[in-house]
Amino acid sequence: MQFQQLQYFVAVAGTRHFTRAAELVHVAQPSLSQQIKALERELGADLFRRARGNITLTDAGEALLPLARRILADADTARHEVQEVAQLRSGRVRMGATPSLCTGLLPDVLRAFHDRYPGVRLLIEEGGSHDLVRELARGALDLALVVLPLPTPSPALTTVELLREDLVVVSSPDAAPPGRGRGTVRIADLEGERLVMFRHGYDLRELTVAACRAEGFEPEFAVEGGEMDAVLGFVRAGLGVSVVPRMVAARSGHGLRVTPLGRPGLYRAIALAHRSDVAPPRAARELQRMLLER
């Protein structure tokens, strides 16, 4: 009994038509018929009652059908499992993250993942949450680290919140400290301060501007339009202050004064997102597991 013969048998049983079954399995109809006859000879029983325009299963065919389907399903499962293992040796993960998360959260996790699976290629795309959600939806990414709430919530995506990260105020050590030296800064203290602001589309920009407006004032910008590294550099040069994630401030090195925001403060919720209708490949699921563990 050959695996291919079982495939042909299941196709004929499903279509009840030899020609349509041959088209389904991409083989010439005479070849399919010959293989079915060979299978019947080996089993010693007819599997189909053949009448013009009416193909039905015999009792022997009815008995074989569930077993053949299970054998084919088990073969598909075996093929899938082997491919999954192989992906951890030579697969790839397409990961998206906002620039601040690429700076603050990802480096340690990616290093640990690379140490464990050195053959897996890591393809990283930086972007705002809105752009990353769009890339996930069109299948260009396997996973993405995004900031909640999503700019355009989508039922096609599954999100799992990883952590809530405090935001802090960074300033140049040479400038007068914001907050009148209290050791913390209130959002209201930023009124009149010159802010170094991120470009449009940055989650941190929208969050900071919304917090200022909630306190009844419009923020003033000294410089705007930068990415994370540029914003930190402008602050370090004394051009103004900025609101950034605590992880980013901790990694920014010397040359910045870091001041916590007083209660209730500001925070952002960071989530791991993937498509709901397509399971991420094995390598991506392993990276997802490591992120959730951390």
C-alpha positions in Angstrom: 0.0 0.0 0.0 1.5 3.3 -1.1 0.9 6.7 0.5 0.1 8.1 -3.0 -2.6 5.5 -3.5 -4.3 6.5 -0.3 -4.3 10.2 -1.5 -6.0 9.1 -4.8 -8.5 6.9 -2.9 -9.5 9.8 -0.6 -9.8 12.2 -3.5 -12.2 9.8 -5.4 -14.2 9.1 -2.2 -14.6 12.9 -1.7 -15.5 13.8 -5.3 -17.2 10.6 -6.3 -15.7 11.2 -9.7 -12.5 9.9 -11.1 -11.8 12.8 -13.5 -12.5 15.5 -10.9 -10.4 13.6 -8.4 -7.5 13.5 -10.9 -7.7 17.2 -11.3 -7.7 17.7 -7.5 -4.5 15.7 -7.0 -2.9 17.0 -10.3 -2.4 13.7 -12.0 -3.7 12.2 -15.3 -7.0 10.4 -14.9 -5.7 7.1 -16.3 -2.8 7.1 -13.9 -5.2 7.7 -11.0 -7.4 4.8 -12.1 -4.5 2.5 -12.4 -3.3 3.3 -8.9 -6.8 2.7 -7.4 -7.0 -0.7 -9.2 -3.5 -1.6 -7.9 -4.6 -0.7 -4.3 -7.8 -2.8 -4.8 -5.7 -5.8 -5.9 -3.4 -5.5 -2.9 -6.3 -5.3 -0.5 -8.2 -8.0 -2.2 -11.4 -6.0 -2.4 -13.2 -3.5 -4.6 -13.3 -0.1 -3.0 -15.8 1.6 -5.4 -18.9 0.5 -7.3 -18.4 1.9 -10.7 -21.4 2.9 -12.7 -21.8 5.6 -15.4 -22.2 8.8 -13.5 -22.5 7.1 -10.2 -19.4 6.2 -8.1 -20.1 4.9 -4.6 -18.0 3.3 -1.9 -18.3 -0.4 -1.2 -18.3 -1.7 2.3 -14.5 -2.2 2.0 -14.2 1.4 0.8 -16.3 2.7 3.7 -14.0 0.8 6.2 -10.8 2.1 4.6 -11.9 5.8 4.3 -11.5 7.0 7.9 -8.3 5.0 8.3 -6.8 6.6 5.1 -7.8 10.1 6.2 -6.1 9.5 9.5 -3.0 8.2 7.9 -2.8 11.3 5.6 -3.5 13.6 8.5 -0.8 12.0 10.6 1.7 12.4 7.7 0.8 16.1 7.4 1.3 16.5 11.2 4.7 14.7 11.0 5.8 17.0 8.1 4.6 20.1 10.0 6.4 19.1 13.2 9.7 18.4 11.4 9.4 21.8 9.6 8.8 23.5 12.9 11.9 22.0 14.4 13.9 22.9 11.4 12.7 26.5 11.6 14.6 26.9 15.0 17.8 26.0 13.2 17.5 28.1 10.1 14.2 30.1 10.2 13.6 33.8 10.5 11.5 36.1 12.6 10.2 39.4 11.3 9.8 41.6 14.3 8.4 45.1 14.5 8.8 47.6 17.3 8.6 51.2 18.0 12.0 53.0 18.1 12.0 53.5 21.8 11.3 49.7 22.4 14.1 48.8 20.0 16.3 50.9 22.2 15.0 49.9 25.6 13.3 46.5 25.6 14.5 44.5 22.7 18.4 44.4 22.9 18.6 42.0 25.9 15.8 39.7 24.7 17.2 39.5 21.1 20.7 38.7 22.5 19.2 35.9 24.6 17.2 34.6 21.6 20.3 34.8 19.3 22.4 32.9 21.8 19.9 30.1 22.0 19.0 30.0 18.2 22.0 31.4 16.3 20.7 30.1 13.0 17.5 32.1 13.1 17.6 35.4 11.2 16.1 38.3 13.0 14.6 41.0 10.8 13.7 44.1 12.7 11.5 46.9 11.5 11.1 50.2 13.4 8.0 52.2 13.2 5.1 53.8 15.0 2.3 51.5 16.3 0.0 52.6 13.5 2.5 51.5 10.8 3.3 48.3 12.6 -0.3 47.3 12.9 -0.7 47.9 9.2 2.4 45.7 8.4 1.0 42.9 10.7 -2.3 43.0 8.9 -0.8 42.6 5.5 1.5 39.7 6.7 4.8 41.6 6.4 5.6 41.0 10.1 5.2 37.9 12.4 5.2 39.9 15.7 5.2 43.5 16.8 5.7 45.4 20.0 3.2 48.2 20.1 1.8 50.8 22.5 -1.7 50.4 23.7 -4.4 51.5 23.0 -3.9 50.8 19.3 -4.5 53.8 17.1 -6.9 51.7 15.0 -8.1 48.6 17.0 -8.5 45.5 14.8 -10.3 42.2 15.6 -7.8 40.6 13.2 -5.0 41.2 15.7 -4.3 39.5 19.1 -2.5 41.6 21.7 -1.0 40.6 25.0 0.0 43.3 27.4 3.6 42.8 28.5 4.2 45.7 30.9 3.4 49.2 31.9 6.4 51.5 31.7 6.7 54.8 33.6 7.6 57.9 31.6 10.2 60.3 33.0 11.5 63.8 32.1 15.0 64.1 30.8 17.0 67.4 30.8 20.5 68.6 30.4 22.5 68.7 33.7 23.6 72.2 32.9 20.1 73.6 32.7 17.9 74.5 35.6 16.0 71.4 36.7 12.3 71.3 35.9 10.0 70.9 38.9 11.8 73.6 41.0 14.1 71.1 42.5 11.4 69.0 44.2 12.9 65.7 42.9 9.8 65.1 40.8 8.1 66.9 37.9 4.4 67.4 37.4 2.9 67.8 34.0 1.8 71.2 35.0 5.5 72.1 35.6 6.1 71.7 31.9 4.1 74.8 31.1 6.6 77.3 29.8 9.3 74.7 29.4 10.7 74.3 25.9 10.1 70.7 24.8 12.2 68.6 22.5 9.4 66.8 20.7 9.3 63.7 18.6 8.0 63.6 15.0 4.3 63.1 14.2 3.2 59.5 14.4 5.3 58.8 17.5 3.2 57.4 20.4 5.2 59.5 22.9 4.3 62.7 21.1 0.6 62.1 21.2 0.8 61.0 24.9 2.8 64.0 26.0 0.7 66.6 24.1 -2.5 65.0 25.4 -1.3 65.2 29.0 -0.3 68.8 28.6 -3.7 69.8 27.2 -5.4 67.9 30.0 -3.6 70.3 32.3 -5.0 73.2 30.4 -2.0 74.4 28.4 -0.5 73.9 24.9 3.1 72.7 25.0 5.9 74.8 23.5 8.4 73.1 21.2 12.1 74.0 21.0 12.8 71.4 18.4 10.4 68.8 16.9 10.5 66.1 14.4 13.3 63.8 15.7 13.6 60.1 16.3 14.6 58.8 19.8 18.4 59.2 19.4 18.1 62.7 18.0 15.7 63.8 20.8 18.1 62.6 23.4 21.0 64.3 21.7 19.1 67.6 21.5 18.2 67.4 25.2 21.8 66.6 26.1 22.9 69.7 24.2 20.6 71.8 26.3 17.9 72.7 23.7 15.1 71.7 26.0 13.5 68.9 28.0 11.6 65.8 26.9 9.3 63.0 28.2 10.7 59.6 27.4 10.3 56.0 28.7 12.3 55.1 31.8 14.0 52.2 30.0 15.3 54.5 27.3 16.5 57.1 29.9 18.3 54.3 31.8 20.1 53.2 28.7 21.0 56.7 27.5 24.2 56.9 29.5 25.7 60.0 31.1 24.9 63.5 30.1 21.2 63.6 31.0 19.3 64.4 34.2 16.4 62.0 34.7 13.5 63.2 36.9 10.5 61.1 37.7 7.0 62.4 37.0 5.0 63.0 40.2 1.7 61.2 40.8 -0.3 60.2 39.0 2.5 60.3 36.5 2.4 59.0 33.0 2.9 55.5 31.7 2.5 53.6 28.5 1.2 50.0 28.1 3.4 47.9 25.9 1.8 44.8 24.2 3.0 42.0 21.9 0.7 41.7 18.8 0.3 39.2 16.1 -2.4 38.2 13.6 -5.4 36.3 15.0 -6.0 34.3 11.8 -2.5 33.0 11.2 -0.3 31.3 13.8 3.2 32.7 13.9 6.0 30.4 12.8 7.8 28.3 15.4 10.8 30.6 15.7 8.5 33.6 16.2 6.5 31.7 18.8 9.7 31.0 20.7 10.7 34.7 20.6 7.1 35.5 21.8 7.6 33.0 24.7 10.9 34.6 25.8 9.3 38.1 25.7 6.4 37.0 27.8 8.7 35.3 30.3 10.7 38.6 30.7 
